[in-house]
Structures are given as structure tokens and as C-alpha cells.
Amino acid sequence: MTLKELMPLFLFLALCGALALGYPVALTLAGVALLFAGIGVLTGTFDASFLEALPNRVFGTMANETLLAVPLFVFMGVMLERSGVAEALLKSMARLFGGLTGGLAISVMVVGAVLAASTGIVGATVVTMGLIALPTMLRYGYDARLASGTICAAGTLGQIIPPSVVLVLLGDQLGNAYQQAQLKAGNYAPETVSVGDLFAGALIPGLLLVALYIAWIAFAAWRDPARAPALPLSEREGVTAWEILRALLPPLALVVAVLGSILAGIATPTEAAAVGAVGATVFAAVNGRLRLPLLREVMRQTTLVTSMVFLILIGAALFTLVFRGFGGDDDVHALLSSIPGGLIWTSSRSCSWWCRWSPPPCSAWAWTRSGWACCSPSTCRPRS
């Protein structure tokens, strides 16, 4: 293999090594890419003209209206964290489930799911749970590994349960990739994959993940009650239905306003995120916590997180340009095409079987030894 063929592999390994050493993701993406671009120019394996597309990539990222939802969702999450909604909800759930073995851990998971659906970011959930729930769980004799694992698992629910900032970023990237794939397949009027589609698709898996987490906590507590004991009788407090409703109503109302408007097609993700940001501010005002210092801190934290996200996007744009300049995209395409399922080498009989799952006309394509072919119930005919 020549040096040019090995450069994409070296680039990828250098990126993994730098990340493993603990360097920031955004700076690592951009720094490793620029370093290898310079090496490639010196060795004649990289065309520097690829870097001329970087300003357009950066401008396209900053002018993308879909990504405008990122700072709004971040603002909503940070404001909810500071408004005391999470603390009130966690206390109510702990009083409700505290009498059960593993009840505190189940409370943390339920609150994590509600916060994930109303904030969309991981940091706010983990920080809130770590400060409020972890000391309480350890004080009542919970196993440290079970307690910390429960909080970390509850925090990661913000990545999959919509509205998620990660899904907003994926929706922007997948929408462009899907359109390009459809155009290459001959479909010149493709339907886009929107952020709302990803939200709808992630809702059920996210709720299923919550159910599995709770089931595992219940099993672990049943198998070894000492790892997750119930609260002592002297410290159990009753909770009324009104107290639970008062704690659940603000985040659930925010979820319905944001996620419901997106799934119903009433608002775009950006518009719904703006509604969520205003709603979180209103809840903070109702709780009596909306003060100028709080608002200043929320704005500062939102700016920091948003800057980090967009810096990662810019670094990723630079990395993909250099990776493509070395021919890495062709190498990835060849690798994926060579594995089982990468390309469908078929005959007329197997194409007829394929078409059982996708009725004609030409709603499914298969790759034959003579090129792309359109499936029909009885045969494959070449694509016109």
C-alpha cells in the first residue's frame, strides 16, 4: 500500500489517540486534521485546495436555521435546572417510592426520564441528580456502584429521549445525507428526514430503555436488598396526589408544549425550542427564583455549551474535508460495500423475493452484477 492509501488510517488512529489522551474533542478534530493536512501537502498526498471549502462549511453551519434550536434547548434545560423544578420533583418521587426496596433508585430514574424529556441535555440532569440524589442514597445505605450507575444511566437518557440536542444535530446531518443517497439512487424528489422524524422514532426506544433500567433496579434490589434498602419507617413521609401533580405538572406541560407541537406538525423544532425556553423562564418566575443573577448565570452557561457544540461542528467539518482529501470516504465506502449486506448481489429469483417486502413500481432497488436494477414481482429490470 502507498503512503496516500495509508494516510486516512493514520489520521483516524491519531484522532483516537488524541481523544484517549483527554484532549478536547473540538480542538482535537481540528488540530489533528490540520497537522495531517500539512504532512500531506509536504509529502504530496493531499491537495490543499480541499481546505478552500472550509469557509463555506463554517458559514453553512452558522446560518443553519435547524441548528438554532440548539442554544434554545440548552437554555431551556439550564433554566429548568436552576428553577428548582428538578429538586421538587425528585423529593416528591422519593416520598412516593421511598418505602420500596430500591425505591430511591427508581425515583431517580423516573425523574431522569422526565428531565430528559424536558431539557434535552445530559449535563443538567447529571449535575442535578449528583448534587441532590447521590448523598441521600449513600446516607441510607445504598451501594455506591448502584447509586452512581443509576444517576449516570438516568443522565444519559437526555441523549435519546426527545427533545434531544444530539437528535437535532443528527437530524441536520442525516437529512443532507439521505437526500444525497436518494439522488444517487435516481429519486429526484426525495422526502427529507427531519428532526421531527427522529424525535418520533426515538420516543418509544427511549421509554423502553427507561422501563428496562427500572426493571434492572427492581431485580438488583430483589436479589440483594442490602444494596438498595427501603427508607426507615421513622423517615418515611406521606405524599398527596396534589403534591405529586404540582411537581410533575411544570415539566410535563413543557414536554407537551415542545414535543407535542413538533410531533403534531404545529411547529418546527426551532419554534418549539423557543416556546420551551420561554416556558422554562415562566416556571422559574412562578417558583420565585427568576432574578437577574440567575438569568445572567443561565445565559453564561448557555453560551458556553452552545459555543462548545458549534466548535465541535466546525472541527468536524475540517476533519471531514481532510479525510475526504486523502480519499478516506472512498475507503469507507469500499469497506462497507465488502461486508455482508453492504451490497446485494442478486439474481432475478432473489430480486423477486426482495420485492415481496417492497411492492412495485420501482419502490425497491437491488444491486446486480450488471448494475442497479428495479424490482418487480417476477423479475429485475435495469434502471432506466
Stockholm file with secondary structure:
# STOCKHOLM 1.0

chainA/1-384         MTLKELMPLFLFLALCGALALGYPVALTLAGVALLFAGIGVLTGTFDASFLEALPNRVFGTMANETLLAVPLFVFMGVMLERSGVAEALLKSMARLFGGLTGGLAISVMVVGAVLAASTGIVGATVVTMGLIALPTMLRYGYDARLASGTICAAGTLGQIIPPSVVLVLLGDQLGNAYQQAQLKAGNYAPETVSVGDLFAGALIPGLLLVALYIAWIAFAAWRDPARAPALPLSEREGVTAWEILRALLPPLALVVAVLGSILAGIATPTEAAAVGAVGATVFAAVNGRLRLPLLREVMRQTTLVTSMVFLILIGAALFTLVFRGFGGDDDVHALLSSIPGGLIWTSSRSCSWWCRWSPPPCSAWAWTRSGWACCSPSTCRPRS
#=GR chainA/1-384 SS CCHHHHHHHHHHHHHHHHHHTTCCHHHHHHHHHHHHHHHHHHHTCSCGGGGGGHHHHHHHHHTCSGGGHHHHHHHHHHHHHHHTHHHHHHHHHHHHHTTSTTHHHHHHHHHHHHHHHHHCCHHHHHHHHHHHHHHHHHHTTCCHHHHHHHHHHHHHGGGTSSSCHHHHHHHHHHHHHHHHHHHHTTCSSCCCCCHHHHHHHHHHHHHHHHHHHHHHHHHHHHHCGGGSCCCCGGGCCCCCHHHHHHHHHHHHHHHIIIIIHHHTTSSCHHHHHHHHHHHHHHHHHHTTCCCHHHHHHHHHHHHHHHHHHHHHHHHHHHHHHHHHHTTHHHHHHHHHHHSTTSSCBCCHHHHHHHHTTSCSSSCCEEEETTEEEEECSSCEEECC
#=GC SS_cons         CCHHHHHHHHHHHHHHHHHHTTCCHHHHHHHHHHHHHHHHHHHTCSCGGGGGGHHHHHHHHHTCSGGGHHHHHHHHHHHHHHHTHHHHHHHHHHHHHTTSTTHHHHHHHHHHHHHHHHHCCHHHHHHHHHHHHHHHHHHTTCCHHHHHHHHHHHHHGGGTSSSCHHHHHHHHHHHHHHHHHHHHTTCSSCCCCCHHHHHHHHHHHHHHHHHHHHHHHHHHHHHCGGGSCCCCGGGCCCCCHHHHHHHHHHHHHHHIIIIIHHHTTSSCHHHHHHHHHHHHHHHHHHTTCCCHHHHHHHHHHHHHHHHHHHHHHHHHHHHHHHHHHTTHHHHHHHHHHHSTTSSCBCCHHHHHHHHTTSCSSSCCEEEETTEEEEECSSCEEECC
//
